[in-house]
Amino acid sequence: MNSLPILPPTTCDNCGVCCFGIGSPVVLYASQSHYANPHPFRPLDLPQELIDEIDSHFSGLLRGQEPQDCCLWFDSVTRLCKHHQYRPQVCRDYEIASRECLRERKNAVESGNPFPLR
C-alpha cells in the first residue's frame, strides 16, 4: 500500500481524505418543503439532474442529519469530486496544504486506514 505524503501536498490527486467522515456538504443544496424558493446556498446554475440526485438521496434531511461516512459527490475511482465546479463553500474553503488538510492527511496515514489511502 502506498501511503499519502503528509507534507506538502500540491494536488488532491489520490487523496479524498477531506471527503470522508464529514457527511455530505451538498445536502446544503437540498430542497426543503418549507422554503418558498430554492435553498439560498444552491448555485443558480446547478443542473436539474444534480438537484434531483441531491433531493432523492437526502429526502429532506438537513446538514448534520445526513450519513457521515462519505460525501455523495466523492468518486472513489478517480478519488475526486464528481461535480467540483458546483461544490459548496465549505469545500471551497478547505484549502490544499491548509492546517486542516495536513491534519486530516496525517490522521489518515497514522490510522493505517487503507481507504481512502492507496
PDB file as gemmi writes it, atoms N, CA and C in Angstrom:
CRYST1    1.000    1.000    1.000  90.00  90.00  90.00 P 1                      
ATOM      1  N   MET A   1       0.847  -1.180   0.000  1.00  0.00           N  
ATOM      2  CA  MET A   1       0.000   0.000   0.000  1.00  0.00           C  
ATOM      3  C   MET A   1       0.888   1.236   0.000  1.00  0.00           C  
ATOM      4  N   ASN A   2       0.605   2.161  -0.885  1.00  0.00           N  
ATOM      5  CA  ASN A   2       1.304   3.447  -0.891  1.00  0.00           C  
ATOM      6  C   ASN A   2       0.587   4.377   0.059  1.00  0.00           C  
ATOM      7  N   SER A   3       1.317   5.018   0.913  1.00  0.00           N  
ATOM      8  CA  SER A   3       0.665   5.959   1.812  1.00  0.00           C  
ATOM      9  C   SER A   3       0.799   7.366   1.259  1.00  0.00           C  
ATOM     10  N   LEU A   4      -0.125   8.205   1.629  1.00  0.00           N  
ATOM     11  CA  LEU A   4      -0.102   9.590   1.184  1.00  0.00           C  
ATOM     12  C   LEU A   4       1.056  10.326   1.818  1.00  0.00           C  
ATOM     13  N   PRO A   5       1.682  11.194   1.059  1.00  0.00           N  
ATOM     14  CA  PRO A   5       2.657  12.068   1.706  1.00  0.00           C  
ATOM     15  C   PRO A   5       1.903  13.043   2.594  1.00  0.00           C  
ATOM     16  N   ILE A   6       2.405  13.284   3.772  1.00  0.00           N  
ATOM     17  CA  ILE A   6       1.719  14.198   4.676  1.00  0.00           C  
ATOM     18  C   ILE A   6       2.069  15.637   4.327  1.00  0.00           C  
ATOM     19  N   LEU A   7       3.327  15.885   4.016  1.00  0.00           N  
ATOM     20  CA  LEU A   7       3.774  17.245   3.691  1.00  0.00           C  
ATOM     21  C   LEU A   7       4.539  17.240   2.386  1.00  0.00           C  
ATOM     22  N   PRO A   8       4.537  18.215   1.607  1.00  0.00           N  
ATOM     23  CA  PRO A   8       3.452  19.169   1.430  1.00  0.00           C  
ATOM     24  C   PRO A   8       2.632  18.751   0.210  1.00  0.00           C  
ATOM     25  N   PRO A   9       1.374  18.469   0.318  1.00  0.00           N  
ATOM     26  CA  PRO A   9       0.593  18.118  -0.864  1.00  0.00           C  
ATOM     27  C   PRO A   9       0.451  19.328  -1.776  1.00  0.00           C  
ATOM     28  N   THR A  10       0.547  19.093  -3.051  1.00  0.00           N  
ATOM     29  CA  THR A  10       0.373  20.178  -4.016  1.00  0.00           C  
ATOM     30  C   THR A  10      -0.852  19.935  -4.893  1.00  0.00           C  
ATOM     31  N   THR A  11      -1.413  18.735  -4.817  1.00  0.00           N  
ATOM     32  CA  THR A  11      -2.650  18.421  -5.523  1.00  0.00           C  
ATOM     33  C   THR A  11      -3.511  17.550  -4.618  1.00  0.00           C  
ATOM     34  N   CYS A  12      -4.724  17.340  -5.043  1.00  0.00           N  
ATOM     35  CA  CYS A  12      -5.639  16.452  -4.326  1.00  0.00           C  
ATOM     36  C   CYS A  12      -5.602  15.037  -4.910  1.00  0.00           C  
ATOM     37  N   ASP A  13      -4.741  14.811  -5.903  1.00  0.00           N  
ATOM     38  CA  ASP A  13      -4.677  13.520  -6.574  1.00  0.00           C  
ATOM     39  C   ASP A  13      -4.468  12.384  -5.573  1.00  0.00           C  
ATOM     40  N   ASN A  14      -5.239  11.311  -5.748  1.00  0.00           N  
ATOM     41  CA  ASN A  14      -5.169  10.103  -4.923  1.00  0.00           C  
ATOM     42  C   ASN A  14      -5.372  10.364  -3.442  1.00  0.00           C  
ATOM     43  N   CYS A  15      -6.174  11.345  -3.122  1.00  0.00           N  
ATOM     44  CA  CYS A  15      -6.413  11.655  -1.716  1.00  0.00           C  
ATOM     45  C   CYS A  15      -7.889  11.458  -1.381  1.00  0.00           C  
ATOM     46  N   GLY A  16      -8.627  12.542  -1.270  1.00  0.00           N  
ATOM     47  CA  GLY A  16     -10.029  12.453  -0.896  1.00  0.00           C  
ATOM     48  C   GLY A  16     -10.260  12.364   0.592  1.00  0.00           C  
ATOM     49  N   VAL A  17      -9.204  12.497   1.383  1.00  0.00           N  
ATOM     50  CA  VAL A  17      -9.328  12.381   2.837  1.00  0.00           C  
ATOM     51  C   VAL A  17     -10.362  13.368   3.382  1.00  0.00           C  
ATOM     52  N   CYS A  18     -10.405  14.566   2.820  1.00  0.00           N  
ATOM     53  CA  CYS A  18     -11.333  15.581   3.328  1.00  0.00           C  
ATOM     54  C   CYS A  18     -12.785  15.265   2.990  1.00  0.00           C  
ATOM     55  N   CYS A  19     -13.034  14.287   2.129  1.00  0.00           N  
ATOM     56  CA  CYS A  19     -14.396  13.929   1.730  1.00  0.00           C  
ATOM     57  C   CYS A  19     -14.993  12.846   2.632  1.00  0.00           C  
ATOM     58  N   PHE A  20     -14.210  12.345   3.586  1.00  0.00           N  
ATOM     59  CA  PHE A  20     -14.652  11.269   4.461  1.00  0.00           C  
ATOM     60  C   PHE A  20     -14.907  11.765   5.874  1.00  0.00           C  
ATOM     61  N   GLY A  21     -15.932  11.208   6.497  1.00  0.00           N  
ATOM     62  CA  GLY A  21     -16.233  11.498   7.879  1.00  0.00           C  
ATOM     63  C   GLY A  21     -16.773  12.892   8.130  1.00  0.00           C  
ATOM     64  N   ILE A  22     -17.218  13.563   7.081  1.00  0.00           N  
ATOM     65  CA  ILE A  22     -17.732  14.928   7.235  1.00  0.00           C  
ATOM     66  C   ILE A  22     -19.187  15.036   6.820  1.00  0.00           C  
ATOM     67  N   GLY A  23     -19.789  13.911   6.511  1.00  0.00           N  
ATOM     68  CA  GLY A  23     -21.127  13.960   5.968  1.00  0.00           C  
ATOM     69  C   GLY A  23     -21.049  14.301   4.498  1.00  0.00           C  
ATOM     70  N   SER A  24     -22.035  15.024   4.035  1.00  0.00           N  
ATOM     71  CA  SER A  24     -22.085  15.380   2.625  1.00  0.00           C  
ATOM     72  C   SER A  24     -22.512  16.836   2.522  1.00  0.00           C  
ATOM     73  N   PRO A  25     -21.567  17.743   2.413  1.00  0.00           N  
ATOM     74  CA  PRO A  25     -21.911  19.168   2.370  1.00  0.00           C  
ATOM     75  C   PRO A  25     -22.923  19.548   1.299  1.00  0.00           C  
ATOM     76  N   VAL A  26     -23.055  18.733   0.246  1.00  0.00           N  
ATOM     77  CA  VAL A  26     -24.022  19.072  -0.798  1.00  0.00           C  
ATOM     78  C   VAL A  26     -25.460  18.988  -0.308  1.00  0.00           C  
ATOM     79  N   VAL A  27     -25.676  18.443   0.890  1.00  0.00           N  
ATOM     80  CA  VAL A  27     -27.029  18.447   1.461  1.00  0.00           C  
ATOM     81  C   VAL A  27     -27.516  19.892   1.628  1.00  0.00           C  
ATOM     82  N   LEU A  28     -26.581  20.841   1.676  1.00  0.00           N  
ATOM     83  CA  LEU A  28     -26.964  22.253   1.753  1.00  0.00           C  
ATOM     84  C   LEU A  28     -27.768  22.697   0.542  1.00  0.00           C  
ATOM     85  N   TYR A  29     -27.645  21.952  -0.563  1.00  0.00           N  
ATOM     86  CA  TYR A  29     -28.360  22.302  -1.784  1.00  0.00           C  
ATOM     87  C   TYR A  29     -29.724  21.627  -1.885  1.00  0.00           C  
ATOM     88  N   ALA A  30     -30.069  20.813  -0.898  1.00  0.00           N  
ATOM     89  CA  ALA A  30     -31.325  20.063  -0.959  1.00  0.00           C  
ATOM     90  C   ALA A  30     -32.533  20.978  -0.855  1.00  0.00           C  
ATOM     91  N   SER A  31     -33.575  20.586  -1.550  1.00  0.00           N  
ATOM     92  CA  SER A  31     -34.843  21.324  -1.472  1.00  0.00           C  
ATOM     93  C   SER A  31     -35.492  21.039  -0.129  1.00  0.00           C  
ATOM     94  N   GLN A  32     -36.084  22.035   0.422  1.00  0.00           N  
ATOM     95  CA  GLN A  32     -36.805  21.883   1.682  1.00  0.00           C  
ATOM     96  C   GLN A  32     -38.235  22.367   1.469  1.00  0.00           C  
ATOM     97  N   SER A  33     -39.190  21.612   1.941  1.00  0.00           N  
ATOM     98  CA  SER A  33     -40.594  21.941   1.691  1.00  0.00           C  
ATOM     99  C   SER A  33     -40.997  23.279   2.282  1.00  0.00           C  
ATOM    100  N   HIS A  34     -40.333  23.723   3.335  1.00  0.00           N  
ATOM    101  CA  HIS A  34     -40.710  24.986   3.966  1.00  0.00           C  
ATOM    102  C   HIS A  34     -40.055  26.206   3.310  1.00  0.00           C  
ATOM    103  N   TYR A  35     -39.216  25.991   2.304  1.00  0.00           N  
ATOM    104  CA  TYR A  35     -38.627  27.112   1.572  1.00  0.00           C  
ATOM    105  C   TYR A  35     -39.521  27.485   0.395  1.00  0.00           C  
ATOM    106  N   ALA A  36     -39.808  28.760   0.258  1.00  0.00           N  
ATOM    107  CA  ALA A  36     -40.607  29.224  -0.877  1.00  0.00           C  
ATOM    108  C   ALA A  36     -39.784  29.212  -2.160  1.00  0.00           C  
ATOM    109  N   ASN A  37     -38.467  29.382  -2.023  1.00  0.00           N  
ATOM    110  CA  ASN A  37     -37.553  29.426  -3.161  1.00  0.00           C  
ATOM    111  C   ASN A  37     -36.468  28.378  -2.964  1.00  0.00           C  
ATOM    112  N   PRO A  38     -35.654  28.124  -4.006  1.00  0.00           N  
ATOM    113  CA  PRO A  38     -34.544  27.185  -3.824  1.00  0.00           C  
ATOM    114  C   PRO A  38     -33.646  27.620  -2.665  1.00  0.00           C  
ATOM    115  N   HIS A  39     -32.946  26.656  -2.115  1.00  0.00           N  
ATOM    116  CA  HIS A  39     -32.068  26.939  -0.984  1.00  0.00           C  
ATOM    117  C   HIS A  39     -31.120  28.082  -1.354  1.00  0.00           C  
ATOM    118  N   PRO A  40     -30.917  29.024  -0.442  1.00  0.00           N  
ATOM    119  CA  PRO A  40     -30.081  30.189  -0.763  1.00  0.00           C  
ATOM    120  C   PRO A  40     -28.618  29.861  -1.060  1.00  0.00           C  
ATOM    121  N   PHE A  41     -28.118  28.697  -0.633  1.00  0.00           N  
ATOM    122  CA  PHE A  41     -26.737  28.321  -0.901  1.00  0.00           C  
ATOM    123  C   PHE A  41     -26.574  27.613  -2.241  1.00  0.00           C  
ATOM    124  N   ARG A  42     -27.676  27.225  -2.854  1.00  0.00           N  
ATOM    125  CA  ARG A  42     -27.603  26.458  -4.098  1.00  0.00           C  
ATOM    126  C   ARG A  42     -27.152  27.360  -5.250  1.00  0.00           C  
ATOM    127  N   PRO A  43     -26.143  26.935  -6.012  1.00  0.00           N  
ATOM    128  CA  PRO A  43     -25.716  27.727  -7.163  1.00  0.00           C  
ATOM    129  C   PRO A  43     -26.858  27.873  -8.169  1.00  0.00           C  
ATOM    130  N   LEU A  44     -26.976  29.044  -8.747  1.00  0.00           N  
ATOM    131  CA  LEU A  44     -28.053  29.297  -9.701  1.00  0.00           C  
ATOM    132  C   LEU A  44     -27.949  28.411 -10.932  1.00  0.00           C  
ATOM    133  N   ASP A  45     -26.722  27.999 -11.285  1.00  0.00           N  
ATOM    134  CA  ASP A  45     -26.534  27.181 -12.479  1.00  0.00           C  
ATOM    135  C   ASP A  45     -26.429  25.684 -12.186  1.00  0.00           C  
ATOM    136  N   LEU A  46     -26.812  25.263 -10.972  1.00  0.00           N  
ATOM    137  CA  LEU A  46     -26.766  23.844 -10.624  1.00  0.00           C  
ATOM    138  C   LEU A  46     -27.742  23.079 -11.521  1.00  0.00           C  
ATOM    139  N   PRO A  47     -27.239  22.107 -12.295  1.00  0.00           N  
ATOM    140  CA  PRO A  47     -28.108  21.370 -13.217  1.00  0.00           C  
ATOM    141  C   PRO A  47     -29.232  20.630 -12.487  1.00  0.00           C  
ATOM    142  N   GLN A  48     -30.364  20.538 -13.140  1.00  0.00           N  
ATOM    143  CA  GLN A  48     -31.529  19.894 -12.538  1.00  0.00           C  
ATOM    144  C   GLN A  48     -31.243  18.446 -12.150  1.00  0.00           C  
ATOM    145  N   GLU A  49     -30.436  17.729 -12.948  1.00  0.00           N  
ATOM    146  CA  GLU A  49     -30.147  16.331 -12.606  1.00  0.00           C  
ATOM    147  C   GLU A  49     -29.364  16.216 -11.293  1.00  0.00           C  
ATOM    148  N   LEU A  50     -28.545  17.221 -10.970  1.00  0.00           N  
ATOM    149  CA  LEU A  50     -27.840  17.203  -9.681  1.00  0.00           C  
ATOM    150  C   LEU A  50     -28.787  17.558  -8.553  1.00  0.00           C  
ATOM    151  N   ILE A  51     -29.690  18.492  -8.795  1.00  0.00           N  
ATOM    152  CA  ILE A  51     -30.714  18.825  -7.792  1.00  0.00           C  
ATOM    153  C   ILE A  51     -31.554  17.589  -7.492  1.00  0.00           C  
ATOM    154  N   ASP A  52     -31.972  16.885  -8.529  1.00  0.00           N  
ATOM    155  CA  ASP A  52     -32.782  15.678  -8.344  1.00  0.00           C  
ATOM    156  C   ASP A  52     -32.009  14.608  -7.583  1.00  0.00           C  
ATOM    157  N   GLU A  53     -30.708  14.442  -7.908  1.00  0.00           N  
ATOM    158  CA  GLU A  53     -29.879  13.461  -7.201  1.00  0.00           C  
ATOM    159  C   GLU A  53     -29.795  13.805  -5.708  1.00  0.00           C  
ATOM    160  N   ILE A  54     -29.548  15.057  -5.411  1.00  0.00           N  
ATOM    161  CA  ILE A  54     -29.433  15.500  -4.022  1.00  0.00           C  
ATOM    162  C   ILE A  54     -30.752  15.315  -3.287  1.00  0.00           C  
ATOM    163  N   ASP A  55     -31.840  15.782  -3.903  1.00  0.00           N  
ATOM    164  CA  ASP A  55     -33.146  15.682  -3.253  1.00  0.00           C  
ATOM    165  C   ASP A  55     -33.554  14.231  -3.016  1.00  0.00           C  
ATOM    166  N   SER A  56     -33.301  13.357  -3.981  1.00  0.00           N  
ATOM    167  CA  SER A  56     -33.690  11.953  -3.792  1.00  0.00           C  
ATOM    168  C   SER A  56     -32.795  11.259  -2.775  1.00  0.00           C  
ATOM    169  N   HIS A  57     -31.526  11.640  -2.728  1.00  0.00           N  
ATOM    170  CA  HIS A  57     -30.591  10.993  -1.807  1.00  0.00           C  
ATOM    171  C   HIS A  57     -30.834  11.405  -0.345  1.00  0.00           C  
ATOM    172  N   PHE A  58     -31.163  12.663  -0.144  1.00  0.00           N  
ATOM    173  CA  PHE A  58     -31.272  13.165   1.225  1.00  0.00           C  
ATOM    174  C   PHE A  58     -32.691  13.270   1.747  1.00  0.00           C  
ATOM    175  N   SER A  59     -33.687  13.184   0.909  1.00  0.00           N  
ATOM    176  CA  SER A  59     -35.093  13.147   1.332  1.00  0.00           C  
ATOM    177  C   SER A  59     -35.422  14.155   2.426  1.00  0.00           C  
ATOM    178  N   GLY A  60     -35.011  15.414   2.238  1.00  0.00           N  
ATOM    179  CA  GLY A  60     -35.380  16.469   3.175  1.00  0.00           C  
ATOM    180  C   GLY A  60     -34.507  16.586   4.406  1.00  0.00           C  
ATOM    181  N   LEU A  61     -33.392  15.854   4.478  1.00  0.00           N  
ATOM    182  CA  LEU A  61     -32.501  15.967   5.630  1.00  0.00           C  
ATOM    183  C   LEU A  61     -31.791  17.315   5.618  1.00  0.00           C  
ATOM    184  N   LEU A  62     -31.431  17.772   6.785  1.00  0.00           N  
ATOM    185  CA  LEU A  62     -30.657  18.995   6.937  1.00  0.00           C  
ATOM    186  C   LEU A  62     -29.206  18.632   7.210  1.00  0.00           C  
ATOM    187  N   ARG A  63     -28.316  19.609   7.076  1.00  0.00           N  
ATOM    188  CA  ARG A  63     -26.892  19.393   7.338  1.00  0.00           C  
ATOM    189  C   ARG A  63     -26.726  18.847   8.750  1.00  0.00           C  
ATOM    190  N   GLY A  64     -25.960  17.796   8.878  1.00  0.00           N  
ATOM    191  CA  GLY A  64     -25.741  17.138  10.160  1.00  0.00           C  
ATOM    192  C   GLY A  64     -26.621  15.918  10.336  1.00  0.00           C  
ATOM    193  N   GLN A  65     -27.692  15.817   9.557  1.00  0.00           N  
ATOM    194  CA  GLN A  65     -28.580  14.659   9.643  1.00  0.00           C  
ATOM    195  C   GLN A  65     -28.238  13.601   8.592  1.00  0.00           C  
ATOM    196  N   GLU A  66     -27.423  13.982   7.606  1.00  0.00           N  
ATOM    197  CA  GLU A  66     -27.067  13.055   6.533  1.00  0.00           C  
ATOM    198  C   GLU A  66     -26.055  12.029   7.033  1.00  0.00           C  
ATOM    199  N   PRO A  67     -25.943  10.880   6.351  1.00  0.00           N  
ATOM    200  CA  PRO A  67     -24.911   9.906   6.740  1.00  0.00           C  
ATOM    201  C   PRO A  67     -23.539  10.580   6.736  1.00  0.00           C  
ATOM    202  N   GLN A  68     -22.713  10.238   7.705  1.00  0.00           N  
ATOM    203  CA  GLN A  68     -21.447  10.937   7.907  1.00  0.00           C  
ATOM    204  C   GLN A  68     -20.248  10.257   7.263  1.00  0.00           C  
ATOM    205  N   ASP A  69     -20.444   9.135   6.595  1.00  0.00           N  
ATOM    206  CA  ASP A  69     -19.282   8.388   6.111  1.00  0.00           C  
ATOM    207  C   ASP A  69     -18.526   9.061   4.975  1.00  0.00           C  
ATOM    208  N   CYS A  70     -19.188   9.445   3.896  1.00  0.00           N  
ATOM    209  CA  CYS A  70     -18.502   9.981   2.726  1.00  0.00           C  
ATOM    210  C   CYS A  70     -19.442  10.913   1.975  1.00  0.00           C  
ATOM    211  N   CYS A  71     -18.890  11.920   1.342  1.00  0.00           N  
ATOM    212  CA  CYS A  71     -19.693  12.855   0.569  1.00  0.00           C  
ATOM    213  C   CYS A  71     -20.329  12.157  -0.632  1.00  0.00           C  
ATOM    214  N   LEU A  72     -21.556  12.513  -0.921  1.00  0.00           N  
ATOM    215  CA  LEU A  72     -22.300  11.973  -2.059  1.00  0.00           C  
ATOM    216  C   LEU A  72     -21.545  12.154  -3.370  1.00  0.00           C  
ATOM    217  N   TRP A  73     -20.838  13.238  -3.528  1.00  0.00           N  
ATOM    218  CA  TRP A  73     -20.170  13.546  -4.791  1.00  0.00           C  
ATOM    219  C   TRP A  73     -18.740  13.035  -4.883  1.00  0.00           C  
ATOM    220  N   PHE A  74     -18.245  12.318  -3.891  1.00  0.00           N  
ATOM    221  CA  PHE A  74     -16.884  11.774  -3.971  1.00  0.00           C  
ATOM    222  C   PHE A  74     -16.883  10.552  -4.879  1.00  0.00           C  
ATOM    223  N   ASP A  75     -15.986  10.541  -5.860  1.00  0.00           N  
ATOM    224  CA  ASP A  75     -15.838   9.424  -6.782  1.00  0.00           C  
ATOM    225  C   ASP A  75     -14.671   8.568  -6.298  1.00  0.00           C  
ATOM    226  N   SER A  76     -14.960   7.369  -5.824  1.00  0.00           N  
ATOM    227  CA  SER A  76     -13.917   6.520  -5.245  1.00  0.00           C  
ATOM    228  C   SER A  76     -12.962   5.953  -6.292  1.00  0.00           C  
ATOM    229  N   VAL A  77     -13.318   6.004  -7.562  1.00  0.00           N  
ATOM    230  CA  VAL A  77     -12.416   5.540  -8.616  1.00  0.00           C  
ATOM    231  C   VAL A  77     -11.397   6.623  -8.956  1.00  0.00           C  
ATOM    232  N   THR A  78     -11.875   7.819  -9.254  1.00  0.00           N  
ATOM    233  CA  THR A  78     -10.959   8.915  -9.589  1.00  0.00           C  
ATOM    234  C   THR A  78     -10.404   9.585  -8.345  1.00  0.00           C  
ATOM    235  N   ARG A  79     -11.076   9.369  -7.201  1.00  0.00           N  
ATOM    236  CA  ARG A  79     -10.709   9.933  -5.909  1.00  0.00           C  
ATOM    237  C   ARG A  79     -10.786  11.463  -5.927  1.00  0.00           C  
ATOM    238  N   LEU A  80     -11.760  11.961  -6.684  1.00  0.00           N  
ATOM    239  CA  LEU A  80     -12.003  13.396  -6.809  1.00  0.00           C  
ATOM    240  C   LEU A  80     -13.491  13.673  -6.685  1.00  0.00           C  
ATOM    241  N   CYS A  81     -13.831  14.930  -6.551  1.00  0.00           N  
ATOM    242  CA  CYS A  81     -15.228  15.352  -6.516  1.00  0.00           C  
ATOM    243  C   CYS A  81     -15.822  15.208  -7.917  1.00  0.00           C  
ATOM    244  N   LYS A  82     -16.988  14.567  -7.998  1.00  0.00           N  
ATOM    245  CA  LYS A  82     -17.644  14.372  -9.291  1.00  0.00           C  
ATOM    246  C   LYS A  82     -18.147  15.682  -9.891  1.00  0.00           C  
ATOM    247  N   HIS A  83     -18.430  16.636  -9.056  1.00  0.00           N  
ATOM    248  CA  HIS A  83     -19.013  17.899  -9.527  1.00  0.00           C  
ATOM    249  C   HIS A  83     -18.298  19.079  -8.874  1.00  0.00           C  
ATOM    250  N   HIS A  84     -16.994  19.082  -8.995  1.00  0.00           N  
ATOM    251  CA  HIS A  84     -16.125  20.050  -8.335  1.00  0.00           C  
ATOM    252  C   HIS A  84     -16.547  21.494  -8.576  1.00  0.00           C  
ATOM    253  N   GLN A  85     -16.995  21.826  -9.779  1.00  0.00           N  
ATOM    254  CA  GLN A  85     -17.359  23.209 -10.095  1.00  0.00           C  
ATOM    255  C   GLN A  85     -18.586  23.676  -9.318  1.00  0.00           C  
ATOM    256  N   TYR A  86     -19.368  22.738  -8.759  1.00  0.00           N  
ATOM    257  CA  TYR A  86     -20.575  23.098  -8.001  1.00  0.00           C  
ATOM    258  C   TYR A  86     -20.415  22.860  -6.502  1.00  0.00           C  
ATOM    259  N   ARG A  87     -19.214  22.548  -6.044  1.00  0.00           N  
ATOM    260  CA  ARG A  87     -19.014  22.197  -4.635  1.00  0.00           C  
ATOM    261  C   ARG A  87     -19.453  23.346  -3.719  1.00  0.00           C  
ATOM    262  N   PRO A  88     -19.944  23.006  -2.539  1.00  0.00           N  
ATOM    263  CA  PRO A  88     -20.369  24.029  -1.575  1.00  0.00           C  
ATOM    264  C   PRO A  88     -19.196  24.860  -1.058  1.00  0.00           C  
ATOM    265  N   GLN A  89     -19.500  25.973  -0.443  1.00  0.00           N  
ATOM    266  CA  GLN A  89     -18.484  26.887   0.060  1.00  0.00           C  
ATOM    267  C   GLN A  89     -17.568  26.219   1.081  1.00  0.00           C  
ATOM    268  N   VAL A  90     -18.108  25.365   1.922  1.00  0.00           N  
ATOM    269  CA  VAL A  90     -17.270  24.699   2.929  1.00  0.00           C  
ATOM    270  C   VAL A  90     -16.158  23.896   2.255  1.00  0.00           C  
ATOM    271  N   CYS A  91     -16.432  23.326   1.093  1.00  0.00           N  
ATOM    272  CA  CYS A  91     -15.404  22.595   0.344  1.00  0.00           C  
ATOM    273  C   CYS A  91     -14.430  23.562  -0.317  1.00  0.00           C  
ATOM    274  N   ARG A  92     -14.926  24.680  -0.772  1.00  0.00           N  
ATOM    275  CA  ARG A  92     -14.061  25.692  -1.382  1.00  0.00           C  
ATOM    276  C   ARG A  92     -13.103  26.277  -0.339  1.00  0.00           C  
ATOM    277  N   ASP A  93     -13.566  26.373   0.894  1.00  0.00           N  
ATOM    278  CA  ASP A  93     -12.746  26.936   1.964  1.00  0.00           C  
ATOM    279  C   ASP A  93     -11.674  25.970   2.465  1.00  0.00           C  
ATOM    280  N   TYR A  94     -11.825  24.694   2.159  1.00  0.00           N  
ATOM    281  CA  TYR A  94     -10.882  23.675   2.609  1.00  0.00           C  
ATOM    282  C   TYR A  94      -9.711  23.661   1.625  1.00  0.00           C  
ATOM    283  N   GLU A  95      -8.682  24.379   1.936  1.00  0.00           N  
ATOM    284  CA  GLU A  95      -7.564  24.581   1.013  1.00  0.00           C  
ATOM    285  C   GLU A  95      -6.533  23.473   1.110  1.00  0.00           C  
ATOM    286  N   ILE A  96      -5.988  23.118  -0.045  1.00  0.00           N  
ATOM    287  CA  ILE A  96      -4.924  22.135  -0.074  1.00  0.00           C  
ATOM    288  C   ILE A  96      -3.718  22.669   0.701  1.00  0.00           C  
ATOM    289  N   ALA A  97      -3.137  21.808   1.491  1.00  0.00           N  
ATOM    290  CA  ALA A  97      -1.987  22.106   2.350  1.00  0.00           C  
ATOM    291  C   ALA A  97      -2.322  23.054   3.495  1.00  0.00           C  
ATOM    292  N   SER A  98      -3.613  23.297   3.721  1.00  0.00           N  
ATOM    293  CA  SER A  98      -4.001  24.108   4.878  1.00  0.00           C  
ATOM    294  C   SER A  98      -3.778  23.281   6.150  1.00  0.00           C  
ATOM    295  N   ARG A  99      -3.896  23.915   7.269  1.00  0.00           N  
ATOM    296  CA  ARG A  99      -3.730  23.218   8.545  1.00  0.00           C  
ATOM    297  C   ARG A  99      -4.702  22.038   8.645  1.00  0.00           C  
ATOM    298  N   GLU A 100      -5.959  22.257   8.216  1.00  0.00           N  
ATOM    299  CA  GLU A 100      -6.962  21.193   8.283  1.00  0.00           C  
ATOM    300  C   GLU A 100      -6.605  20.043   7.342  1.00  0.00           C  
ATOM    301  N   CYS A 101      -6.175  20.384   6.132  1.00  0.00           N  
ATOM    302  CA  CYS A 101      -5.780  19.374   5.149  1.00  0.00           C  
ATOM    303  C   CYS A 101      -4.643  18.524   5.693  1.00  0.00           C  
ATOM    304  N   LEU A 102      -3.613  19.156   6.189  1.00  0.00           N  
ATOM    305  CA  LEU A 102      -2.459  18.420   6.706  1.00  0.00           C  
ATOM    306  C   LEU A 102      -2.829  17.567   7.913  1.00  0.00           C  
ATOM    307  N   ARG A 103      -3.691  18.092   8.777  1.00  0.00           N  
ATOM    308  CA  ARG A 103      -4.118  17.322   9.953  1.00  0.00           C  
ATOM    309  C   ARG A 103      -4.878  16.065   9.530  1.00  0.00           C  
ATOM    310  N   GLU A 104      -5.807  16.211   8.576  1.00  0.00           N  
ATOM    311  CA  GLU A 104      -6.590  15.058   8.129  1.00  0.00           C  
ATOM    312  C   GLU A 104      -5.725  14.034   7.411  1.00  0.00           C  
ATOM    313  N   ARG A 105      -4.796  14.490   6.583  1.00  0.00           N  
ATOM    314  CA  ARG A 105      -3.890  13.573   5.901  1.00  0.00           C  
ATOM    315  C   ARG A 105      -3.012  12.833   6.908  1.00  0.00           C  
ATOM    316  N   LYS A 106      -2.494  13.560   7.889  1.00  0.00           N  
ATOM    317  CA  LYS A 106      -1.653  12.950   8.924  1.00  0.00           C  
ATOM    318  C   LYS A 106      -2.457  11.909   9.711  1.00  0.00           C  
ATOM    319  N   ASN A 107      -3.683  12.252  10.103  1.00  0.00           N  
ATOM    320  CA  ASN A 107      -4.531  11.313  10.839  1.00  0.00           C  
ATOM    321  C   ASN A 107      -4.818  10.061  10.020  1.00  0.00           C  
ATOM    322  N   ALA A 108      -5.076  10.251   8.726  1.00  0.00           N  
ATOM    323  CA  ALA A 108      -5.360   9.109   7.862  1.00  0.00           C  
ATOM    324  C   ALA A 108      -4.141   8.198   7.728  1.00  0.00           C  
ATOM    325  N   VAL A 109      -2.976   8.786   7.542  1.00  0.00           N  
ATOM    326  CA  VAL A 109      -1.750   7.998   7.421  1.00  0.00           C  
ATOM    327  C   VAL A 109      -1.468   7.256   8.734  1.00  0.00           C  
ATOM    328  N   GLU A 110      -1.578   7.948   9.835  1.00  0.00           N  
ATOM    329  CA  GLU A 110      -1.274   7.340  11.138  1.00  0.00           C  
ATOM    330  C   GLU A 110      -2.275   6.271  11.538  1.00  0.00           C  
ATOM    331  N   SER A 111      -3.523   6.402  11.094  1.00  0.00           N  
ATOM    332  CA  SER A 111      -4.528   5.406  11.469  1.00  0.00           C  
ATOM    333  C   SER A 111      -4.344   4.100  10.727  1.00  0.00           C  
ATOM    334  N   GLY A 112      -3.589   4.149   9.618  1.00  0.00           N  
ATOM    335  CA  GLY A 112      -3.380   2.938   8.839  1.00  0.00           C  
ATOM    336  C   GLY A 112      -4.613   2.507   8.067  1.00  0.00           C  
ATOM    337  N   ASN A 113      -5.601   3.351   8.026  1.00  0.00           N  
ATOM    338  CA  ASN A 113      -6.826   3.037   7.307  1.00  0.00           C  
ATOM    339  C   ASN A 113      -6.513   2.921   5.813  1.00  0.00           C  
ATOM    340  N   PRO A 114      -6.752   1.747   5.212  1.00  0.00           N  
ATOM    341  CA  PRO A 114      -6.396   1.565   3.798  1.00  0.00           C  
ATOM    342  C   PRO A 114      -7.289   2.340   2.842  1.00  0.00           C  
ATOM    343  N   PHE A 115      -8.431   2.791   3.302  1.00  0.00           N  
ATOM    344  CA  PHE A 115      -9.286   3.619   2.454  1.00  0.00           C  
ATOM    345  C   PHE A 115      -9.671   4.827   3.258  1.00  0.00           C  
ATOM    346  N   PRO A 116      -9.408   5.999   2.795  1.00  0.00           N  
ATOM    347  CA  PRO A 116      -9.208   6.398   1.428  1.00  0.00           C  
ATOM    348  C   PRO A 116      -7.780   6.348   0.912  1.00  0.00           C  
ATOM    349  N   LEU A 117      -6.844   5.875   1.667  1.00  0.00           N  
ATOM    350  CA  LEU A 117      -5.463   5.836   1.182  1.00  0.00           C  
ATOM    351  C   LEU A 117      -5.263   4.696   0.196  1.00  0.00           C  
ATOM    352  N   ARG A 118      -4.341   4.893  -0.714  1.00  0.00           N  
ATOM    353  CA  ARG A 118      -3.951   3.817  -1.630  1.00  0.00           C  
ATOM    354  C   ARG A 118      -2.499   3.489  -1.413  1.00  0.00           C  
TER     355      ARG A 118                                                      
END                                                                             
